[in-house]
Amino acid sequence: MQVTVHAAKTHLSKLIEAALNGEDVVIARGRRPVARIVPIPQRPFTIGLLRGQVAGSGPDFFEPMTPEELALWEGEA
């Protein structure tokens, strides 16, 4: 579909939906095409991508450190 700049301003939401649905949307000045509306590819989000790879995420993560751990943390040991 080709629309004028004026029509694109008026119907932008509908044109975006059309592009998301796979339609080719071209914006023209007069009869000369000048821009195209295309969807941005979405990458799938993987839940738990780093599970097991991040240290300190266990149930004891928020517990107070032992005196030995605290000394190591502060560089005293």
Biopython code that builds the backbone (N, CA, C, O; Angstrom):
import numpy as np
from Bio.PDB.StructureBuilder import StructureBuilder

atoms = [
    (1, "MET", "N", (0.843, -1.164, 0.000)),
    (1, "MET", "CA", (0.000, 0.000, 0.000)),
    (1, "MET", "C", (0.892, 1.232, 0.000)),
    (1, "MET", "O", (1.917, 1.267, 0.680)),
    (2, "GLN", "N", (0.502, 2.228, -0.756)),
    (2, "GLN", "CA", (1.237, 3.497, -0.790)),
    (2, "GLN", "C", (0.294, 4.607, -0.353)),
    (2, "GLN", "O", (-0.831, 4.714, -0.840)),
    (3, "VAL", "N", (0.778, 5.443, 0.588)),
    (3, "VAL", "CA", (-0.034, 6.546, 1.096)),
    (3, "VAL", "C", (0.781, 7.824, 1.049)),
    (3, "VAL", "O", (2.011, 7.790, 1.006)),
    (4, "THR", "N", (0.085, 8.953, 1.059)),
    (4, "THR", "CA", (0.776, 10.243, 1.088)),
    (4, "THR", "C", (1.235, 10.547, 2.513)),
    (4, "THR", "O", (0.805, 9.898, 3.467)),
    (5, "VAL", "N", (2.104, 11.533, 2.642)),
    (5, "VAL", "CA", (2.578, 11.950, 3.959)),
    (5, "VAL", "C", (1.390, 12.392, 4.814)),
    (5, "VAL", "O", (1.312, 12.054, 5.995)),
    (6, "HIS", "N", (0.472, 13.143, 4.223)),
    (6, "HIS", "CA", (-0.703, 13.605, 4.969)),
    (6, "HIS", "C", (-1.523, 12.421, 5.483)),
    (6, "HIS", "O", (-1.928, 12.403, 6.646)),
    (7, "ALA", "N", (-1.766, 11.442, 4.626)),
    (7, "ALA", "CA", (-2.535, 10.262, 5.042)),
    (7, "ALA", "C", (-1.780, 9.469, 6.108)),
    (7, "ALA", "O", (-2.391, 8.907, 7.018)),
    (8, "ALA", "N", (-0.450, 9.426, 5.994)),
    (8, "ALA", "CA", (0.351, 8.708, 6.991)),
    (8, "ALA", "C", (0.227, 9.370, 8.362)),
    (8, "ALA", "O", (0.127, 8.686, 9.381)),
    (9, "LYS", "N", (0.235, 10.709, 8.382)),
    (9, "LYS", "CA", (0.065, 11.420, 9.656)),
    (9, "LYS", "C", (-1.301, 11.113, 10.262)),
    (9, "LYS", "O", (-1.426, 10.908, 11.470)),
    (10, "THR", "N", (-2.307, 11.087, 9.421)),
    (10, "THR", "CA", (-3.676, 10.885, 9.885)),
    (10, "THR", "C", (-3.926, 9.456, 10.356)),
    (10, "THR", "O", (-4.664, 9.242, 11.318)),
    (11, "HIS", "N", (-3.317, 8.476, 9.686)),
    (11, "HIS", "CA", (-3.623, 7.063, 9.944)),
    (11, "HIS", "C", (-2.406, 6.262, 10.400)),
    (11, "HIS", "O", (-2.302, 5.074, 10.096)),
    (12, "LEU", "N", (-1.493, 6.891, 11.119)),
    (12, "LEU", "CA", (-0.241, 6.228, 11.487)),
    (12, "LEU", "C", (-0.466, 4.919, 12.245)),
    (12, "LEU", "O", (0.186, 3.920, 11.941)),
    (13, "SER", "N", (-1.360, 4.902, 13.209)),
    (13, "SER", "CA", (-1.605, 3.678, 13.985)),
    (13, "SER", "C", (-2.057, 2.531, 13.092)),
    (13, "SER", "O", (-1.594, 1.401, 13.248)),
    (14, "LYS", "N", (-2.957, 2.817, 12.160)),
    (14, "LYS", "CA", (-3.445, 1.780, 11.242)),
    (14, "LYS", "C", (-2.335, 1.304, 10.315)),
    (14, "LYS", "O", (-2.262, 0.118, 9.990)),
    (15, "LEU", "N", (-1.470, 2.220, 9.888)),
    (15, "LEU", "CA", (-0.365, 1.839, 9.003)),
    (15, "LEU", "C", (0.654, 0.971, 9.740)),
    (15, "LEU", "O", (1.208, 0.033, 9.166)),
    (16, "ILE", "N", (0.896, 1.285, 11.003)),
    (16, "ILE", "CA", (1.807, 0.456, 11.797)),
    (16, "ILE", "C", (1.231, -0.950, 11.947)),
    (16, "ILE", "O", (1.955, -1.935, 11.800)),
    (17, "GLU", "N", (-0.050, -1.046, 12.233)),
    (17, "GLU", "CA", (-0.690, -2.363, 12.349)),
    (17, "GLU", "C", (-0.589, -3.133, 11.037)),
    (17, "GLU", "O", (-0.334, -4.337, 11.037)),
    (18, "ALA", "N", (-0.791, -2.436, 9.918)),
    (18, "ALA", "CA", (-0.687, -3.089, 8.615)),
    (18, "ALA", "C", (0.726, -3.627, 8.399)),
    (18, "ALA", "O", (0.893, -4.747, 7.916)),
    (19, "ALA", "N", (1.735, -2.844, 8.750)),
    (19, "ALA", "CA", (3.120, -3.294, 8.607)),
    (19, "ALA", "C", (3.393, -4.492, 9.508)),
    (19, "ALA", "O", (4.068, -5.436, 9.094)),
    (20, "LEU", "N", (2.875, -4.465, 10.737)),
    (20, "LEU", "CA", (3.059, -5.592, 11.651)),
    (20, "LEU", "C", (2.394, -6.855, 11.129)),
    (20, "LEU", "O", (2.822, -7.965, 11.446)),
    (21, "ASN", "N", (1.349, -6.687, 10.331)),
    (21, "ASN", "CA", (0.646, -7.827, 9.745)),
    (21, "ASN", "C", (1.239, -8.256, 8.409)),
    (21, "ASN", "O", (0.650, -9.076, 7.705)),
    (22, "GLY", "N", (2.400, -7.708, 8.054)),
    (22, "GLY", "CA", (3.103, -8.155, 6.859)),
    (22, "GLY", "C", (2.855, -7.349, 5.600)),
    (22, "GLY", "O", (3.393, -7.675, 4.542)),
    (23, "GLU", "N", (2.057, -6.313, 5.696)),
    (23, "GLU", "CA", (1.767, -5.510, 4.508)),
    (23, "GLU", "C", (2.906, -4.524, 4.241)),
    (23, "GLU", "O", (3.492, -3.978, 5.176)),
    (24, "ASP", "N", (3.210, -4.302, 2.975)),
    (24, "ASP", "CA", (4.241, -3.340, 2.573)),
    (24, "ASP", "C", (3.615, -1.947, 2.603)),
    (24, "ASP", "O", (2.680, -1.667, 1.852)),
    (25, "VAL", "N", (4.131, -1.073, 3.474)),
    (25, "VAL", "CA", (3.576, 0.275, 3.630)),
    (25, "VAL", "C", (4.629, 1.280, 3.182)),
    (25, "VAL", "O", (5.706, 1.374, 3.770)),
    (26, "VAL", "N", (4.304, 2.032, 2.131)),
    (26, "VAL", "CA", (5.216, 3.020, 1.562)),
    (26, "VAL", "C", (4.578, 4.396, 1.693)),
    (26, "VAL", "O", (3.397, 4.577, 1.397)),
    (27, "ILE", "N", (5.381, 5.371, 2.146)),
    (27, "ILE", "CA", (4.911, 6.752, 2.262)),
    (27, "ILE", "C", (5.503, 7.536, 1.099)),
    (27, "ILE", "O", (6.691, 7.422, 0.798)),
    (28, "ALA", "N", (4.655, 8.335, 0.450)),
    (28, "ALA", "CA", (5.090, 9.070, -0.735)),
    (28, "ALA", "C", (4.805, 10.558, -0.588)),
    (28, "ALA", "O", (3.840, 10.976, 0.051)),
    (29, "ARG", "N", (5.687, 11.342, -1.210)),
    (29, "ARG", "CA", (5.434, 12.781, -1.381)),
    (29, "ARG", "C", (4.939, 12.933, -2.807)),
    (29, "ARG", "O", (5.682, 12.753, -3.772)),
    (30, "GLY", "N", (3.675, 13.266, -2.908)),
    (30, "GLY", "CA", (3.080, 13.254, -4.243)),
    (30, "GLY", "C", (3.031, 11.809, -4.709)),
    (30, "GLY", "O", (2.396, 10.968, -4.072)),
    (31, "ARG", "N", (3.701, 11.518, -5.822)),
    (31, "ARG", "CA", (3.752, 10.136, -6.324)),
    (31, "ARG", "C", (5.114, 9.489, -6.110)),
    (31, "ARG", "O", (5.324, 8.338, -6.493)),
    (32, "ARG", "N", (6.040, 10.227, -5.499)),
    (32, "ARG", "CA", (7.406, 9.719, -5.319)),
    (32, "ARG", "C", (7.552, 9.054, -3.947)),
    (32, "ARG", "O", (7.437, 9.729, -2.924)),
    (33, "PRO", "N", (7.805, 7.735, -3.912)),
    (33, "PRO", "CA", (8.006, 7.048, -2.634)),
    (33, "PRO", "C", (9.239, 7.591, -1.913)),
    (33, "PRO", "O", (10.297, 7.757, -2.521)),
    (34, "VAL", "N", (9.099, 7.868, -0.611)),
    (34, "VAL", "CA", (10.218, 8.422, 0.154)),
    (34, "VAL", "C", (10.535, 7.632, 1.423)),
    (34, "VAL", "O", (11.629, 7.774, 1.968)),
    (35, "ALA", "N", (9.618, 6.813, 1.900)),
    (35, "ALA", "CA", (9.872, 6.064, 3.137)),
    (35, "ALA", "C", (9.031, 4.795, 3.156)),
    (35, "ALA", "O", (8.035, 4.668, 2.444)),
    (36, "ARG", "N", (9.465, 3.871, 3.989)),
    (36, "ARG", "CA", (8.745, 2.605, 4.142)),
    (36, "ARG", "C", (8.591, 2.325, 5.637)),
    (36, "ARG", "O", (9.520, 2.545, 6.414)),
    (37, "ILE", "N", (7.433, 1.846, 6.026)),
    (37, "ILE", "CA", (7.208, 1.430, 7.410)),
    (37, "ILE", "C", (7.380, -0.082, 7.458)),
    (37, "ILE", "O", (6.679, -0.828, 6.774)),
    (38, "VAL", "N", (8.329, -0.516, 8.280)),
    (38, "VAL", "CA", (8.584, -1.954, 8.430)),
    (38, "VAL", "C", (8.656, -2.289, 9.920)),
    (38, "VAL", "O", (9.104, -1.466, 10.719)),
    (39, "PRO", "N", (8.222, -3.484, 10.295)),
    (39, "PRO", "CA", (8.323, -3.864, 11.706)),
    (39, "PRO", "C", (9.767, -4.180, 12.084)),
    (39, "PRO", "O", (10.545, -4.647, 11.253)),
    (40, "ILE", "N", (10.115, -3.923, 13.332)),
    (40, "ILE", "CA", (11.430, -4.280, 13.847)),
    (40, "ILE", "C", (11.355, -5.732, 14.310)),
    (40, "ILE", "O", (10.467, -6.083, 15.087)),
    (41, "PRO", "N", (12.274, -6.583, 13.845)),
    (41, "PRO", "CA", (12.237, -7.988, 14.275)),
    (41, "PRO", "C", (12.396, -8.093, 15.792)),
    (41, "PRO", "O", (13.261, -7.445, 16.382)),
    (42, "GLN", "N", (11.563, -8.905, 16.405)),
    (42, "GLN", "CA", (11.604, -9.102, 17.854)),
    (42, "GLN", "C", (12.337, -10.403, 18.157)),
    (42, "GLN", "O", (12.011, -11.455, 17.607)),
    (43, "ARG", "N", (13.334, -10.320, 19.041)),
    (43, "ARG", "CA", (14.037, -11.526, 19.461)),
    (43, "ARG", "C", (13.259, -12.158, 20.610)),
    (43, "ARG", "O", (12.759, -11.449, 21.483)),
    (44, "PRO", "N", (13.154, -13.483, 20.616)),
    (44, "PRO", "CA", (12.446, -14.125, 21.724)),
    (44, "PRO", "C", (13.220, -13.971, 23.028)),
    (44, "PRO", "O", (14.451, -14.002, 23.036)),
    (45, "PHE", "N", (12.502, -13.807, 24.114)),
    (45, "PHE", "CA", (13.100, -13.673, 25.438)),
    (45, "PHE", "C", (13.069, -15.042, 26.107)),
    (45, "PHE", "O", (12.008, -15.655, 26.231)),
    (46, "THR", "N", (14.220, -15.512, 26.532)),
    (46, "THR", "CA", (14.312, -16.810, 27.178)),
    (46, "THR", "C", (14.380, -16.624, 28.686)),
    (46, "THR", "O", (15.312, -16.009, 29.204)),
    (47, "ILE", "N", (13.397, -17.154, 29.377)),
    (47, "ILE", "CA", (13.377, -17.071, 30.835)),
    (47, "ILE", "C", (14.360, -18.095, 31.388)),
    (47, "ILE", "O", (14.385, -19.245, 30.948)),
    (48, "GLY", "N", (15.159, -17.674, 32.343)),
    (48, "GLY", "CA", (16.113, -18.583, 32.969)),
    (48, "GLY", "C", (17.349, -18.827, 32.138)),
    (48, "GLY", "O", (18.003, -19.859, 32.290)),
    (49, "LEU", "N", (17.677, -17.903, 31.269)),
    (49, "LEU", "CA", (18.815, -18.071, 30.370)),
    (49, "LEU", "C", (20.114, -18.315, 31.128)),
    (49, "LEU", "O", (20.944, -19.104, 30.675)),
    (50, "LEU", "N", (20.313, -17.661, 32.266)),
    (50, "LEU", "CA", (21.561, -17.796, 33.027)),
    (50, "LEU", "C", (21.412, -18.691, 34.259)),
    (50, "LEU", "O", (22.275, -18.687, 35.137)),
    (51, "ARG", "N", (20.341, -19.442, 34.324)),
    (51, "ARG", "CA", (20.126, -20.299, 35.497)),
    (51, "ARG", "C", (21.319, -21.240, 35.681)),
    (51, "ARG", "O", (21.735, -21.932, 34.752)),
    (52, "GLY", "N", (21.851, -21.246, 36.890)),
    (52, "GLY", "CA", (22.976, -22.116, 37.210)),
    (52, "GLY", "C", (24.329, -21.541, 36.847)),
    (52, "GLY", "O", (25.352, -22.133, 37.190)),
    (53, "GLN", "N", (24.370, -20.403, 36.163)),
    (53, "GLN", "CA", (25.630, -19.801, 35.746)),
    (53, "GLN", "C", (26.013, -18.604, 36.600)),
    (53, "GLN", "O", (27.148, -18.132, 36.523)),
    (54, "VAL", "N", (25.100, -18.108, 37.404)),
    (54, "VAL", "CA", (25.358, -16.921, 38.210)),
    (54, "VAL", "C", (25.547, -17.345, 39.660)),
    (54, "VAL", "O", (24.664, -17.970, 40.247)),
    (55, "ALA", "N", (26.687, -17.009, 40.233)),
    (55, "ALA", "CA", (26.954, -17.364, 41.625)),
    (55, "ALA", "C", (26.187, -16.436, 42.559)),
    (55, "ALA", "O", (25.936, -15.278, 42.224)),
    (56, "GLY", "N", (25.824, -16.937, 43.711)),
    (56, "GLY", "CA", (25.160, -16.102, 44.702)),
    (56, "GLY", "C", (23.677, -15.955, 44.490)),
    (56, "GLY", "O", (23.072, -15.005, 44.985)),
    (57, "SER", "N", (23.078, -16.880, 43.763)),
    (57, "SER", "CA", (21.641, -16.760, 43.550)),
    (57, "SER", "C", (20.865, -17.822, 44.323)),
    (57, "SER", "O", (19.668, -18.007, 44.100)),
    (58, "GLY", "N", (21.546, -18.518, 45.233)),
    (58, "GLY", "CA", (20.899, -19.564, 46.006)),
    (58, "GLY", "C", (20.066, -19.001, 47.141)),
    (58, "GLY", "O", (20.005, -17.787, 47.334)),
    (59, "PRO", "N", (19.423, -19.891, 47.893)),
    (59, "PRO", "CA", (18.550, -19.432, 48.982)),
    (59, "PRO", "C", (19.300, -18.723, 50.100)),
    (59, "PRO", "O", (18.695, -17.955, 50.848)),
    (60, "ASP", "N", (20.620, -18.965, 50.237)),
    (60, "ASP", "CA", (21.385, -18.332, 51.313)),
    (60, "ASP", "C", (22.023, -17.009, 50.885)),
    (60, "ASP", "O", (22.812, -16.438, 51.637)),
    (61, "PHE", "N", (21.701, -16.528, 49.719)),
    (61, "PHE", "CA", (22.329, -15.321, 49.182)),
    (61, "PHE", "C", (22.120, -14.110, 50.087)),
    (61, "PHE", "O", (23.021, -13.285, 50.231)),
    (62, "PHE", "N", (20.950, -13.996, 50.694)),
    (62, "PHE", "CA", (20.638, -12.825, 51.507)),
    (62, "PHE", "C", (20.915, -13.036, 53.000)),
    (62, "PHE", "O", (20.609, -12.172, 53.822)),
    (63, "GLU", "N", (21.482, -14.162, 53.334)),
    (63, "GLU", "CA", (21.825, -14.431, 54.729)),
    (63, "GLU", "C", (23.113, -13.697, 55.087)),
    (63, "GLU", "O", (23.938, -13.445, 54.208)),
    (64, "PRO", "N", (23.304, -13.348, 56.367)),
    (64, "PRO", "CA", (24.547, -12.677, 56.784)),
    (64, "PRO", "C", (25.764, -13.570, 56.537)),
    (64, "PRO", "O", (25.673, -14.795, 56.615)),
    (65, "MET", "N", (26.895, -12.944, 56.241)),
    (65, "MET", "CA", (28.133, -13.687, 56.011)),
    (65, "MET", "C", (28.715, -14.152, 57.338)),
    (65, "MET", "O", (28.527, -13.528, 58.382)),
    (66, "THR", "N", (29.424, -15.265, 57.260)),
    (66, "THR", "CA", (30.157, -15.723, 58.440)),
    (66, "THR", "C", (31.353, -14.795, 58.625)),
    (66, "THR", "O", (31.728, -14.087, 57.690)),
    (67, "PRO", "N", (31.959, -14.783, 59.810)),
    (67, "PRO", "CA", (33.147, -13.938, 60.007)),
    (67, "PRO", "C", (34.265, -14.245, 59.002)),
    (67, "PRO", "O", (34.968, -13.335, 58.561)),
    (68, "GLU", "N", (34.430, -15.526, 58.639)),
    (68, "GLU", "CA", (35.458, -15.895, 57.661)),
    (68, "GLU", "C", (35.132, -15.321, 56.277)),
    (68, "GLU", "O", (36.012, -14.788, 55.602)),
    (69, "GLU", "N", (33.864, -15.431, 55.858)),
    (69, "GLU", "CA", (33.454, -14.890, 54.559)),
    (69, "GLU", "C", (33.593, -13.373, 54.531)),
    (69, "GLU", "O", (34.016, -12.799, 53.527)),
    (70, "LEU", "N", (33.237, -12.731, 55.631)),
    (70, "LEU", "CA", (33.339, -11.281, 55.715)),
    (70, "LEU", "C", (34.794, -10.829, 55.607)),
    (70, "LEU", "O", (35.085, -9.833, 54.946)),
    (71, "ALA", "N", (35.703, -11.552, 56.249)),
    (71, "ALA", "CA", (37.128, -11.221, 56.163)),
    (71, "ALA", "C", (37.627, -11.372, 54.733)),
    (71, "ALA", "O", (38.395, -10.536, 54.257)),
    (72, "LEU", "N", (37.201, -12.431, 54.037)),
    (72, "LEU", "CA", (37.582, -12.609, 52.628)),
    (72, "LEU", "C", (37.012, -11.475, 51.774)),
    (72, "LEU", "O", (37.695, -10.947, 50.897)),
    (73, "TRP", "N", (35.766, -11.109, 52.035)),
    (73, "TRP", "CA", (35.098, -10.048, 51.275)),
    (73, "TRP", "C", (35.829, -8.718, 51.421)),
    (73, "TRP", "O", (35.979, -7.969, 50.456)),
    (74, "GLU", "N", (36.277, -8.437, 52.630)),
    (74, "GLU", "CA", (36.941, -7.165, 52.900)),
    (74, "GLU", "C", (38.439, -7.218, 52.632)),
    (74, "GLU", "O", (39.147, -6.240, 52.870)),
    (75, "GLY", "N", (38.927, -8.357, 52.136)),
    (75, "GLY", "CA", (40.334, -8.470, 51.773)),
    (75, "GLY", "C", (41.270, -8.590, 52.956)),
    (75, "GLY", "O", (42.455, -8.271, 52.848)),
    (76, "GLU", "N", (40.758, -9.042, 54.072)),
    (76, "GLU", "CA", (41.578, -9.153, 55.278)),
    (76, "GLU", "C", (42.173, -10.543, 55.448)),
    (76, "GLU", "O", (43.044, -10.735, 56.297)),
    (77, "ALA", "N", (41.733, -11.497, 54.675)),
    (77, "ALA", "CA", (42.242, -12.865, 54.855)),
    (77, "ALA", "C", (43.152, -13.265, 53.715)),
    (77, "ALA", "O", (43.670, -14.381, 53.701)),
]
sb = StructureBuilder()
sb.init_structure("model")
sb.init_model(0)
sb.init_chain("A")
sb.init_seg("    ")
for serial, (resi, resn, name, xyz) in enumerate(atoms, 1):
    if name == "N":
        sb.init_residue(resn, " ", resi, " ")
    sb.init_atom(name, np.array(xyz, "f"), 0.0, 1.0, " ", f" {name:<3s}", serial, name[0])
structure = sb.get_structure()
